[in-house]
Amino acid sequence: MEKEAICDLGPGKEMDYLKILRALNEIEFSVGKNLLIDFLYGSMKNESVKKNELFLLHNFGALKKYSLIEIREMVDNLIANSMIEVSSLIGNKFAHVLGITSKGNSELINPLLNKKKMNGLDIKKTEISDEERVLFKELDFFLSEFNDGQKKSIISQKKNILCIAGAGSGKTTVLTKRIEFLVKYKSINPSKILAITFTRKARQEMERRLASLGVSGVSVETFNSFSEKILKKYGNLIYDMPTRVMSYSDKILAISLALENIGLNMNSATGKYFSESQRNNKEQHQLSAIFMNDCFSILEYFKSKNQPLYDFSIDVDNSKDIETAKVISSVCRDLESHMQIQGLRDYTDQILDTINFFKKNKDAIPEFDYILIDEYQDVNAMQVELIDLLVSKNPQVNLFAVGDPRQSIFGWRGSDIKYILKFEEKYPDCEIIHLVKNYRSSRKIVEFMNHSIKSMKVPDLESSNSKEAEIKLLDFDSEEAEHYFVLKRIQDLLKNVGGEEIFVLARTNRQLNELSNKLKSVNISHVLRTDELKKPVLANKGDITLATIHAIKGLEAKIVFVIGCNELNFPCKASDHPVIEVVKIDMQEYDKEEEEKRLFYVAISRAKEKLFLSYSGKKPTYFINSEMMAMVRGF
């Protein structure tokens, strides 16, 4: 069994990754990945080691206690976290060398990477007391269909509760059933209950379920809809001019004016912003949408950090990106000015303006007795501050947070996994309840999922589905061959299965766009979901779903294909956002490689019965570890 590098090191070993950064500083010429790994392992078999007398250097063999595979994973972790950069040799674009970045040098001075690892969650087995079992029996007419963990979540009387709800464990059902219990059997006034979720779709689903249970009058909101209601109610106290939420057309106008001010149009701006490979297989309207969304995302990022917008081109290491960063920085400043002059606010402004108003007007904070928060693994600092203000209004308020750290995949846009991991630290007398019964996937798929995140040390999920599963790992000579296989297999499957039961998932938009064109060529009806599309995607009955993993969270299908399962995509080396990652490089609590591993977990956990993992290139992603590989070979 292979050890987990970095993620699960024993005492005294947790800082070994720094030796990789020191080695890059110590070797006086650019090195490729294989040479660096051999150097750290202390291998004399590499001719470059002998030729350049690298064996005389201090860090030669510094990581000999690890396997070559483990050292490679450690190097890839540092690349994923922007501490090591990969670049092409001048005159040979196919030869790649490594170099330490300014972030890597900062890490040597002030090590932070291991502080971002999975820790802080007290993993106790959920205990059911004798008193609770008596209650379960008394309420059997209400609770009979649920398992013990779900029953406890629904009726627990603890003031603060964290419900760790694994994939497919029925968290939405538990959340809505708890609200029904509070209203019908605890006689809580529905107007004193606030349920908060993240998306409009999730909000509508929760409202629909509550209505079907005969529950009305509960405030079901997203963070933004809650904030907007406050801003509309007290607008005359908050703003000195008419203010409204920015529409999509407002954004298009604002970005056009900002570009015009620096002598560019959208075509020339996207030409500067995207590389040739990033422009491949994208139409101009797609490039324009990504460019615009990135600019507004950067603006929102600075607001959420409560930082003034500055010329972030000074943070760029790569000289070819400095000019692009200057353009984006100028555009963002213009957008900020335009919004202030026109009285426009975005989603970040909604929450920030509400927070600032509440801080100055405590009497205006609405009072609730029960606050329930869905998807707690995805909260950010702003949202937590808003929750804290609501809780401060009523010291006796009951807080119920439900989420899953295994599925925390939005750190790149500001979500912070530390809030769910450190819930018990913030609320010392809280109850932590684990929902581990998976009702979605077959037993083998659940076992496969558990192996993929062993290093997180969260309880394994248990499957309630005894059906046989099919899991395959397929290797192809080229991406073209891989797509052709998926196309042919889908054609075969459609003879017996509805298209709505088939997902094709990928890490990047590019892979999906290419496959979508192939499906169109043979008239296979499908819908394309990517994390760039802000408007809801409408699917027809029978449509196959092609989606990025970020865009599919919460959904499920009988048959799931995950394409591109190689080390280029997991962890992802490519970026459709050239500058946005530079701006967010100071996200000290964000470990990209850890999140990429959780993203892979989310992808495989969508499958109910069949899971096809495919890749092209030399080898699959190391996220498919030895236990998972043994399971695949077993099929």
C-alpha positions, 0 to 999 in steps of 0.5 A, a space after each residue: 500500500 502506497 503512503 500519502 505524501 504531504 497529506 498524511 505524513 507522520 510527526 517531524 515529516 510535515 515540512 519535507 516538501 520544503 526540501 523540494 523548493 530548496 533543491 530548486 534554489 540550490 541547483 544552478 540550472 533549470 531542471 526537468 521534473 525527472 531530474 529533480 525527482 532523481 536528485 531528491 531521491 538520491 539516484 546515481 542512475 541519472 546521467 545528469 546527476 553524474 555529469 553536473 556532480 549534483 551528488 555533491 549538493 546538500 539536498 541530494 537524496 534529501 527525500 530518499 525515505 520516500 518512493 519515486 511516486 511519492 516524490 512526484 506527487 509532492 512535486 505536483 502538489 507544489 506545481 498545483 499550488 503555484 510554488 513551482 512553475 513549469 515552462 518550455 525551454 527556449 528553442 524547444 517547446 516540447 522540453 519542460 523545466 521547473 523553476 521556483 516562483 515568488 510564492 515558492 520563495 515566500 513559502 520557504 520563509 513562512 511555510 503555510 501549505 501544511 496548515 491548509 491540510 485536512 485537520 480540525 474536524 473531530 471525527 467521532 462516531 455518531 452516538 445514539 443515546 437511550 433517551 433518543 432511542 425512546 424518542 425515535 420509538 415514540 415518533 416512529 410514525 414520523 421517522 420510520 423511513 429514516 436511519 438512526 443518523 438521519 433521525 438524530 439530525 431531524 430531532 436533536 435538541 442541541 443548540 448548535 449542530 453540524 451534520 456531516 452529510 456524505 454524498 447521496 446520504 439524503 441531506 436535503 430530505 433531512 434538512 426539510 424534515 427537520 423544519 417540518 419537525 420544528 413546526 409541527 411537533 415543536 410548535 415553532 413559529 415558521 416565521 422564526 425559522 430561516 433556511 439558507 442555501 446557495 443557489 436559486 435552484 436549491 432554494 426552489 427545491 427546498 420550498 417545493 419539498 416543504 410545501 409537499 410536507 404542508 409547511 409554509 411561512 418559513 423564510 427560505 433564502 439564498 445568501 443573496 436573496 436574503 441580503 437583497 430583501 434587507 437592502 430593498 427594505 432599508 434602501 433609503 437608509 443605506 444608499 444616497 441614490 437609487 441602487 439596483 442589482 446589476 443585470 447581464 446587459 448592464 455588465 456588457 455595457 460596463 465592460 464595453 465602456 471600460 475597454 473603449 476607455 483604453 482603446 480596445 474592443 472585445 475582440 482585441 481584448 480576448 486576443 490579448 487575454 487568451 493564448 492560441 490554445 485557450 482560444 481553440 474550440 471556443 467561439 468569440 461569444 464564449 471568449 467574451 463571456 469568460 473575459 467579462 466574468 473574469 473581470 467581474 470575479 476579480 472585482 468581487 474578489 477584492 471586495 470580499 477580501 475588503 481590499 482596495 483594488 490595486 494594479 495587480 500586474 506587479 504580482 505577475 512573475 511571467 513577463 509575457 503576462 504583465 501587459 495583460 494584467 495591466 489591461 485587466 487591472 485598468 478594466 476592473 478599476 473602470 468597472 468599479 467606478 462605473 458601478 459607483 456612478 450608476 448605482 449598480 451592485 453585484 452579488 458581493 455588494 449585496 452581502 457586504 452592504 447588508 453586513 455594513 448596515 447591520 453593524 451600524 443598525 443592530 435593531 434592523 437585524 431580523 430575529 430568528 429562533 432557528 437558522 439552518 444552513 445548507 452546503 456549509 462546506 462552501 461558505 466564505 468569510 462574508 457569509 459567515 460574518 452575516 451568519 454571526 450577525 444574525 446569531 448575535 441578535 438572539 443568543 438563544 438561536 439554534 444553529 443547524 449546519 449541514 455539509 460535506 468537507 469531502 465535497 468542498 470544491 469552490 475554494 478557487 472562488 473564495 469558499 473556505 473549508 476551514 469553517 466546516 472543519 473548525 465548527 466544533 472549535 467555534 461552537 465547543 458544546 456542539 453536536 456533530 452528526 455523521 450521515 454515512 449511509 449512501 442511497 445513491 451508488 452501488 456498493 463497489 462505487 462507494 468503496 471506490 469513492 472511499 479509497 479516493 479520499 482516505 487521507 482526509 480521515 473522514 468516516 467511510 460511507 456505507 452503501 445501501 445498494 447491493 446491485 453489481 457495479 461496473 467500474 472501468 479504467 480505459 487507456 487510449 493512444 489519443 484524446 481523439 480515440 478516447 472521445 470516439 470510444 465515449 461516442 460509440 459507447 453512448 450510442 450502444 447505451 442509448 438502445 436500453 437507457 434514457 439519455 438523462 441517465 448518462 453523464 459525461 464529466 470533464 475537468 475543463 470546458 475544452 474537452 466538453 466542447 470538442 466532445 459536444 461537436 462530435 455528438 452533434 455530428 451524429 445527432 445525439 441530443 445533449 445539454 452542455 453545462 459548464 461552470 462559465 455559464 451563468 444562465 440556467 441550462 434547460 435540458 430536454 427529456 432524454 438529453 445526455 449531460 456533458 458537464 464540468 465537475 463544478 457544474 454537476 455537483 448535487 446531480 446523479 446518473 446511472 452511468 457516468 463517464 469521467 474523461 481526461 483522467 490523466 495528470 494534465 487534468 487531475 490536478 488540472 494544469 491548464 487554465 482558461 483564466 490567465 490572470 484570475 489565478 494571479 490575483 488570487 495567489 494570496 489565498 493562504 487557506 487554499 490548497 489547490 491540489 487537495 481541492 482537485 482531489 475532492 473534485 475527482 471524488 465529486 465526479 466519481 460519486 455522481 455514478 449510481 451503477 456504471 463508472 467509466 474512467 478514461 485517459 490518454 497519455 502515459 499514465 492515469 492521474 495519481 488520484 487513482 491510488 493503488 487501492 482504487 487501481 486494484 479494484 479496477 483491475 478486479 473488474 
